[in-house]
Amino acid sequence: MTSPDTDSLITALRRPEAYSHAVGESVGFLQTHISLLFFAGDRVYKVKKPVDLGFLDYTTLEKRRDFCVEEVRLNRRLASQTYLGVAPILPGRTGLRVGEASEDPDTSNGAVEFAVAMRRLPATRMMDQLLEEHAIDNGLIRALADKLTTFHAEAATGPGVDEHGSFVAISQNVLENFEQTRSVVGTLVSAKLHAHLESTARRDLEVNRHRMESRLAGGRVRDGHGDLHAGNVCFIEADDIVIYDCIEFSPRFRCGDVACDLAFLTMDLDLRRLRGFSGFLARAYAERARDPELLTIEPFYKAYRAMVRAKVAAFKAAGAGVPETERHAAALEARRYFHLAASYTLSPALILVCGPPASGKSWVISPLSQPFEAAVLSSDRVRKRLAGIAETRRDRQGVEAGLYRPEMTDRTYATLRDKAEVHLRAGRTVLIDATGSTVARRAPFHALARDHGVPLLAVHLDPPESVIRERLEKRARDPHAISDANASVYESIRDRWEPLDELPSVVHWPHVDRAPEELVSALVDAWLDERTSSSLR
């Protein structure tokens, strides 16, 4: 019998009566670029889409069945009690039904599709959820390092595995990401950044060539997981960690240096602005595995893994049948991963985010700082701390009095400059959230960047005045707002505003309806331009 089309399959398997076990009143559903997932009671059924993406081919029923069997076999290494087997999807009197899971389902019983059957893991114990709730600590990270160290030590190595960790194989994996993302250059990633990431990857491949060959000879290449991110880790208990959904469709993406496997997870933690946990996990793993060299090569693999995730998100953004809201979210996700990849290649910078009150500085600071885990210094917060008052306490005395009197503003900017220097000395990118309305206010930061040999970048937020006034009115009604700047403060700053012409690199941003990820892209391009200009001076 011919396999049903994707839409018909989704409709059929979202019916509770398609299952022989209790599923409740409804069946949950989620799709990725390669899979359909049905959440039926205490089980999850994963069906592979009939797609050919070049690096995987699920286009025939036989291939999908075989890859289901392989997925169960491989994932039982880290999730032995979670993977129940492969379930046939069979025609029935009232529609499609899901059969009993087995190790090796019969292909001659009329099955029209197959699904990997799994026990449903507690959503509240997933690592990504726990990270969102700030419920992960070093103890859990250490336990995860222990589990991964043991897994890699016991994983297969030698013929059938080692060839995927050779320099030639690694180069193929790294460089094909750039070929497979050329179609989104100019939309999801700028040509400038794409070219920079590719040239840097080629350089770093050569720099690490001997190290890669040495690690292969030393047994550091293993049949690993291949898709190790926080969404695939479940802390049922501290001593019961389930890691699932490894790559089954291609050994070349699953097998490789253990540093590459681990880098997927540390990169994911970096994206979540948790570089403290990322570094702790890498150090704990390296110590337990007696592999100090891992810490040297891991940044290269993190950049590679970020590119893999950017590619996957880009595929989903262009995927047929994916709802528009999901396509849009995937496009933004792809941008974030391109920016994260850039963070592993760019030296620190000092970034001024300037603009009048209510221009949106606080709104863009988080997306601007996140990929680089930059230190953020806010003039509003510093001003109130210097005054010894709560951040949300209001001061209505105007631009020349109270918190906004000139001597207080002088102290605020001097403190911002001193704090920025501390972070620059530590090798960290710094974002300054301050109005920066005059050359005199900006000059100390210009000098600071020059003294430390780092690029000085500026973002000038300049939305229409009508938008600013609307935001000021809204802010006045918000009891949690930190800034006290009102219309009179805005008007005074507007009338005294001095263009940022003295600064070497300025991104002017008048937009109010564009995603902040687009601003990050513009900033990164300016960063690359300034880097090039500095090298020519």
VOGU-3710 file (C-alpha; in Angstrom, 3 decimals, decimal comma):
1> mtspdtdsli> 0,000/0,000/0,000  1,213/3,521/-0,782  2,353/5,605/2,166  -0,085/8,396/3,076  0,877/11,981/2,356  2,177/14,008/5,289  -1,025/15,994/5,903  -3,174/12,843/5,906  -0,763/11,117/8,272  -0,807/14,046/10,681
11> talrrpeays> -4,606/14,126/10,677  -4,851/10,369/11,228  -2,333/10,135/14,076  -3,742/13,094/15,952  -6,873/11,008/16,595  -6,819/9,328/20,052  -8,492/6,247/18,548  -5,394/5,602/16,408  -3,684/4,186/19,523  -4,374/0,979/21,425
21> havgesvgfl> -3,329/2,501/24,770  -4,838/5,375/26,734  -3,862/8,773/25,351  -6,391/11,143/26,948  -8,660/13,479/25,048  -6,094/14,697/22,547  -2,765/13,873/20,941  -0,047/16,527/21,024  1,865/17,234/17,848  5,151/18,832/16,846
31> qthisllffa> 7,135/18,791/13,624  10,720/19,502/12,707  12,280/19,733/9,259  12,705/15,933/9,209  10,231/14,460/11,711  6,630/14,372/12,922  6,175/13,804/16,655  2,932/12,644/18,254  2,554/12,878/22,036  0,065/10,173/22,927
41> gdrvykvkkp> -0,463/9,719/26,658  2,723/8,407/28,248  4,346/7,711/24,880  5,840/9,638/21,986  5,813/8,382/18,390  8,318/9,834/15,952  7,692/9,471/12,210  10,308/10,395/9,649  9,298/12,702/6,814  9,859/11,389/3,256
51> vdlgfldytt> 12,571/13,975/2,502  15,982/13,984/0,864  18,196/16,791/2,186  21,419/15,498/0,688  22,913/14,553/4,040  19,914/12,295/4,796  17,533/10,343/2,587  14,163/9,195/3,975  12,435/8,993/0,610  11,344/5,326/0,682
61> lekrrdfcve> 9,333/3,398/3,246  12,115/0,830/3,535  14,693/3,507/4,326  12,443/5,071/6,930  11,832/1,706/8,559  15,556/0,869/8,626  16,485/4,249/10,069  13,825/3,807/12,774  15,432/0,511/13,755  18,880/2,135/13,778
71> evrlnrrlas> 17,621/5,063/15,860  16,345/2,704/18,549  19,584/0,705/18,593  21,842/3,741/18,899  19,767/5,661/21,416  19,522/2,764/23,821  23,178/3,415/24,621  22,191/6,514/26,613  18,442/5,983/27,077  17,930/2,230/27,442
81> qtylgvapil> 14,542/2,468/29,184  13,160/5,215/26,951  13,236/3,594/23,505  10,527/0,929/23,257  11,062/-0,118/19,657  9,618/0,559/16,210  5,853/0,649/15,735  4,198/-0,075/12,368  1,422/2,234/11,236  -1,297/0,102/9,738
91> pgrtglrvge> -4,562/0,630/7,877  -7,669/-0,106/9,945  -11,428/-0,130/9,536  -11,784/3,429/10,844  -8,462/4,824/9,701  -4,779/4,397/10,388  -3,742/2,796/13,655  -0,407/2,440/15,466  0,675/-1,137/16,060  2,772/-2,631/18,854
101> asedpdtsng> 6,421/-1,632/19,010  9,057/-4,280/18,381  12,768/-4,596/17,733  12,428/-5,462/14,052  8,911/-4,802/12,713  7,615/-6,945/9,892  7,545/-5,198/6,526  5,028/-7,613/4,978  2,024/-6,935/7,211  0,661/-4,005/5,249
111> avefavamrr> 2,378/-1,240/7,203  2,150/2,111/5,405  4,603/3,869/7,724  6,790/3,304/10,791  7,409/5,251/13,971  9,993/5,168/16,730  8,083/4,507/19,969  9,394/6,097/23,180  8,371/6,529/26,764  7,410/10,134/27,334
121> lpatrmmdql> 9,957/11,914/29,490  8,858/14,535/32,055  8,858/17,921/30,329  9,581/19,653/33,626  12,902/17,802/33,942  14,270/18,613/30,495  17,583/20,437/30,666  16,404/23,330/28,516  13,394/23,834/30,810  15,536/23,614/33,950
131> leehaidngl> 17,940/26,165/32,510  15,044/28,544/31,854  13,968/28,138/35,469  17,532/28,609/36,789  17,230/25,139/38,324  20,586/23,781/37,080  23,613/23,897/39,335  27,230/22,785/39,134  26,317/19,467/40,726  24,040/18,544/37,823
141> iraladkltt> 26,589/19,789/35,298  29,248/17,657/36,983  26,953/14,604/36,871  26,361/15,239/33,170  30,115/15,455/32,581  30,502/12,089/34,335  27,841/10,459/32,167  29,285/11,810/28,936  32,828/10,845/29,886  31,734/7,265/30,578
151> fhaeaatgpg> 29,649/7,144/27,395  32,509/8,273/25,190  35,003/5,960/26,899  32,743/2,983/26,159  31,647/4,088/22,672  32,927/2,314/19,600  36,181/3,416/18,003  38,492/2,030/15,335  37,488/0,912/11,806  34,074/2,227/10,785
161> vdehgsfvai> 34,428/5,129/13,202  37,926/6,574/12,923  37,592/7,564/9,278  34,927/10,091/10,304  37,424/11,843/12,584  40,146/12,248/9,993  41,231/15,699/8,883  39,676/15,113/5,459  36,318/14,098/6,963  36,282/16,982/9,428
171> sqnvlenfeq> 37,081/19,424/6,629  34,221/18,052/4,544  31,749/18,409/7,406  32,877/21,922/8,283  33,048/23,350/4,776  29,841/21,848/3,430  27,910/23,974/5,921  28,944/27,013/3,922  27,907/25,442/0,630  24,539/24,446/2,084
181> trsvvgtlvs> 23,839/27,927/3,466  24,802/29,969/0,405  21,140/30,134/-0,572  20,352/32,233/2,533  23,220/34,696/2,077  21,657/38,128/1,840  18,528/37,077/3,737  19,452/35,237/6,936  23,167/36,060/6,935  25,119/38,833/5,275
191> aklhahlest> 27,588/38,037/2,528  30,269/39,704/4,648  29,687/37,513/7,697  29,261/34,320/5,671  32,565/34,934/3,893  34,292/35,755/7,187  33,047/32,583/8,867  34,124/30,458/5,922  37,596/31,977/5,645  38,087/31,657/9,410
201> arrdlevnrh> 36,984/28,006/9,328  39,462/27,245/6,536  42,255/28,937/8,478  41,410/27,147/11,724  41,254/23,783/9,989  44,871/24,194/8,942  45,905/25,550/12,345  44,412/22,487/14,054  45,364/19,876/11,467  48,187/18,295/13,439
211> rmesrlaggr> 46,112/18,348/16,625  43,228/16,581/14,882  45,511/13,873/13,532  47,106/13,406/16,954  43,728/13,086/18,678  42,606/10,510/16,127  45,720/8,445/16,785  45,159/8,812/20,528  41,672/7,285/20,476  39,702/10,510/20,921
221> vrdghgdlha> 37,435/9,757/17,948  34,311/7,857/19,030  30,839/6,855/17,848  29,097/9,609/19,781  25,707/11,303/19,910  25,926/13,959/17,194  23,026/16,154/18,355  23,901/16,840/21,963  22,003/19,955/23,031  19,986/20,853/26,128
231> gnvcfieadd> 16,692/19,908/24,504  17,898/16,297/24,247  18,903/15,892/27,918  16,526/14,981/30,745  17,539/15,090/34,411  14,982/12,675/35,849  17,197/12,638/38,938  20,771/13,783/39,484  21,902/10,165/39,116  19,395/9,327/36,342
241> iviydciefs> 20,214/11,382/33,261  18,579/10,419/29,973  20,204/11,652/26,763  18,200/10,854/23,657  17,609/11,628/19,959  21,117/10,978/18,664  21,810/11,102/14,928  21,034/7,819/13,226  20,959/8,848/9,559  24,684/9,445/9,050
251> prfrcgdvac> 27,671/8,065/10,943  29,821/10,920/9,656  27,742/13,387/11,688  27,607/11,144/14,752  31,178/9,846/14,846  34,040/12,202/15,517  36,256/13,787/18,105  34,701/13,716/21,576  35,471/17,445/21,712  33,152/17,933/18,746
261> dlafltmdld> 30,371/15,957/20,440  30,717/17,931/23,671  30,969/21,231/21,780  27,364/20,910/20,631  26,205/21,179/24,237  28,684/23,840/25,329  27,723/25,884/22,251  24,066/25,516/23,206  24,835/26,802/26,701  26,694/29,743/25,160
271> lrrlrgfsgf> 23,619/30,605/23,096  21,588/30,690/26,299  24,101/33,151/27,753  25,401/30,555/30,190  29,089/30,554/29,374  29,869/29,928/33,017  28,147/26,544/32,858  29,620/25,964/29,399  33,168/26,436/30,636  32,521/24,412/33,796
281> larayaerar> 31,176/21,483/31,768  34,152/21,531/29,389  36,652/21,686/32,254  34,877/18,949/34,232  34,790/16,680/31,177  38,445/17,369/30,302  39,514/16,593/33,848  37,551/13,331/34,072  38,622/12,207/30,602  42,236/13,234/31,256
291> dpelltiepf> 42,014/15,282/28,089  43,297/18,821/28,753  43,838/19,387/25,017  40,056/19,307/24,562  39,870/22,852/25,946  42,168/24,097/23,174  40,255/22,672/20,227  36,724/23,043/21,633  36,211/26,675/20,421  36,827/25,553/16,829
301> ykayramvra> 34,190/22,853/17,177  31,742/25,247/18,850  31,886/27,511/15,794  31,283/24,457/13,595  28,329/23,345/15,709  26,802/26,834/15,610  26,971/26,683/11,823  25,257/23,275/11,854  22,396/24,699/13,910  22,184/27,768/11,663
311> kvaafkaaga> 21,907/25,468/8,663  19,198/23,311/10,228  17,170/26,378/11,228  17,575/27,791/7,720  16,261/24,526/6,250  13,203/24,743/8,487  12,649/28,380/7,562  12,467/27,323/3,916  10,669/24,039/4,543  7,500/23,173/2,646
321> gvpeterhaa> 4,465/22,665/4,832  5,937/24,450/7,850  3,479/27,027/9,273  4,418/30,653/8,667  4,879/31,399/12,363  7,337/28,505/12,663  9,155/29,570/9,503  9,575/33,074/10,910  10,830/31,738/14,250  13,273/29,442/12,443
331> alearryfhl> 14,616/32,366/10,404  15,338/34,338/13,576  16,916/31,245/15,123  19,211/30,837/12,108  20,358/34,454/12,481  21,127/33,898/16,168  23,305/30,892/15,374  25,191/32,768/12,660  25,846/35,506/15,206  26,960/32,973/17,812
341> aasytlspal> 29,397/31,461/15,306  30,744/34,978/14,789  31,265/35,365/18,539  33,884/32,615/18,481  35,885/34,446/15,815  35,675/38,137/16,770  38,032/39,794/19,229  36,469/41,914/22,023  35,024/45,322/21,232  33,655/48,359/23,036
351> ilvcgppasg> 30,129/49,093/21,823  28,232/52,295/22,561  24,459/52,067/22,255  23,444/55,712/21,947  20,212/57,565/21,454  17,757/59,893/23,162  15,526/58,703/26,006  12,934/56,106/24,927  14,770/55,405/21,654  14,842/51,690/22,491
361> kswvisplsq> 18,319/51,249/23,966  17,214/48,965/26,793  15,105/46,925/24,377  17,990/46,134/22,008  20,702/45,669/24,624  19,789/42,044/25,385  19,776/40,758/21,770  22,903/42,804/21,021  24,832/41,442/23,981  23,567/37,849/24,046
371> pfeaavlssd> 25,628/36,250/21,230  28,851/37,655/22,687  27,870/37,473/26,380  29,041/41,049/26,586  29,189/42,961/29,840  26,302/45,455/29,827  26,709/48,775/31,621  23,601/50,951/31,903  23,810/54,668/32,682  20,344/54,574/34,306
381> rvrkrlagia> 21,377/51,852/36,724  24,793/53,348/37,461  23,255/56,778/38,066  20,864/55,459/40,712  23,458/53,296/42,396  25,728/56,313/42,720  22,833/58,193/44,286  22,187/55,291/46,661  18,528/54,906/45,704  16,412/52,050/44,368
391> etrrdrqgve> 16,405/51,606/40,590  12,651/52,147/40,375  12,535/55,237/42,604  11,459/58,211/40,511  13,196/61,598/40,184  11,158/64,303/38,438  13,482/67,286/38,861  14,430/67,654/35,199  17,601/67,584/33,145  19,586/70,178/35,148
401> aglyrpemtd> 18,599/69,067/38,667  18,441/66,004/40,891  19,842/62,860/39,296  20,339/64,685/36,002  22,368/67,623/37,260  25,670/67,981/35,344  27,970/66,812/38,152  25,877/63,665/38,630  26,011/62,936/34,912  29,796/63,473/34,996
411> rtyatlrdka> 30,120/60,893/37,787  27,860/58,475/35,926  29,901/58,569/32,716  33,202/58,371/34,594  31,962/55,274/36,417  30,784/53,706/33,153  34,226/54,294/31,681  36,035/52,789/34,684  33,799/49,712/34,778  34,214/49,231/31,035
421> evhlragrtv> 37,994/49,231/31,439  37,820/46,457/34,029  35,899/44,236/31,597  38,143/45,086/28,652  41,197/44,140/30,701  39,528/40,762/31,276  39,151/40,305/27,516  35,403/40,806/27,439  33,236/42,753/24,993  31,433/45,664/26,652
431> lidatgstva> 28,132/47,341/25,736  27,480/50,820/27,121  23,795/51,725/27,349  23,857/55,521/27,569  22,492/58,544/25,730  25,946/59,704/24,571  24,496/62,931/23,190  27,729/64,934/22,853  31,258/64,419/21,593  32,548/65,198/25,087
441> rrapfhalar> 30,461/62,390/26,622  31,664/59,904/24,016  35,332/60,941/23,941  36,465/58,950/27,031  35,152/55,732/25,464  36,857/56,546/22,174  40,129/56,951/24,059  39,524/53,822/26,123  39,043/51,680/23,033  42,174/53,138/21,453
451> dhgvpllavh> 44,217/52,527/24,620  43,176/48,883/24,755  43,445/48,258/21,018  39,840/47,153/20,605  37,310/48,255/17,976  34,937/51,040/19,010  31,472/50,502/17,540  28,418/52,661/18,006  24,745/51,947/17,490  22,668/55,103/17,092
461> ldppesvire> 18,988/54,472/17,763  16,925/57,253/16,225  13,242/56,371/15,845  10,629/58,986/14,865  9,836/61,563/17,536  6,209/60,427/17,638  7,362/56,975/18,704  9,636/58,413/21,400  6,861/60,548/22,867  4,482/57,607/22,915
471> rlekrardph> 7,079/55,518/24,742  7,767/58,296/27,238  4,073/58,488/28,110  3,933/54,725/28,587  7,095/54,778/30,709  5,618/57,437/32,985  2,814/54,991/33,870  5,172/52,055/34,467  6,088/51,707/38,179  8,968/49,365/37,304
481> aisdanasvy> 10,710/51,675/34,813  14,273/52,539/35,770  14,807/55,648/33,646  13,345/58,950/34,897  13,810/60,782/31,600  10,591/62,540/30,632  9,541/64,754/27,733  11,500/67,763/29,012  14,662/65,664/29,388  14,143/64,305/25,885
491> esirdrwepl> 13,652/67,782/24,401  16,771/69,142/26,097  18,888/66,231/24,803  17,339/66,473/21,337  18,168/70,167/21,049  21,795/69,614/22,159  22,407/66,430/20,192  25,793/66,246/18,435  26,126/63,770/15,528  28,389/60,768/16,030
501> delpsvvhwp> 30,608/61,769/13,118  33,823/61,537/15,173  33,368/57,814/15,789  34,984/55,336/13,371  32,018/52,979/12,967  28,374/53,854/13,537  25,256/51,797/12,794  22,319/54,180/12,399  19,027/52,478/13,254  15,800/54,458/12,845
511> hvdrapeelv> 13,648/51,331/12,566  10,958/50,351/15,061  9,368/47,453/13,174  12,380/45,275/12,386  13,603/42,329/14,438  16,558/43,079/16,735  18,434/40,208/15,086  18,676/42,434/11,993  20,375/45,093/14,090  22,812/42,482/15,399
521> salvdawlde> 23,615/41,570/11,787  24,336/45,210/10,970  26,525/45,521/14,070  28,511/42,391/13,205  29,112/43,689/9,678  30,385/46,960/11,154  32,569/44,939/13,522  34,088/43,095/10,574  34,631/46,355/8,679  36,365/47,953/11,652
531> rtssslr> 38,491/44,844/12,092  39,618/45,093/8,475  40,254/48,835/8,733  42,316/48,391/11,906  44,519/45,784/10,236  45,286/48,241/7,433  46,228/51,135/9,704
//
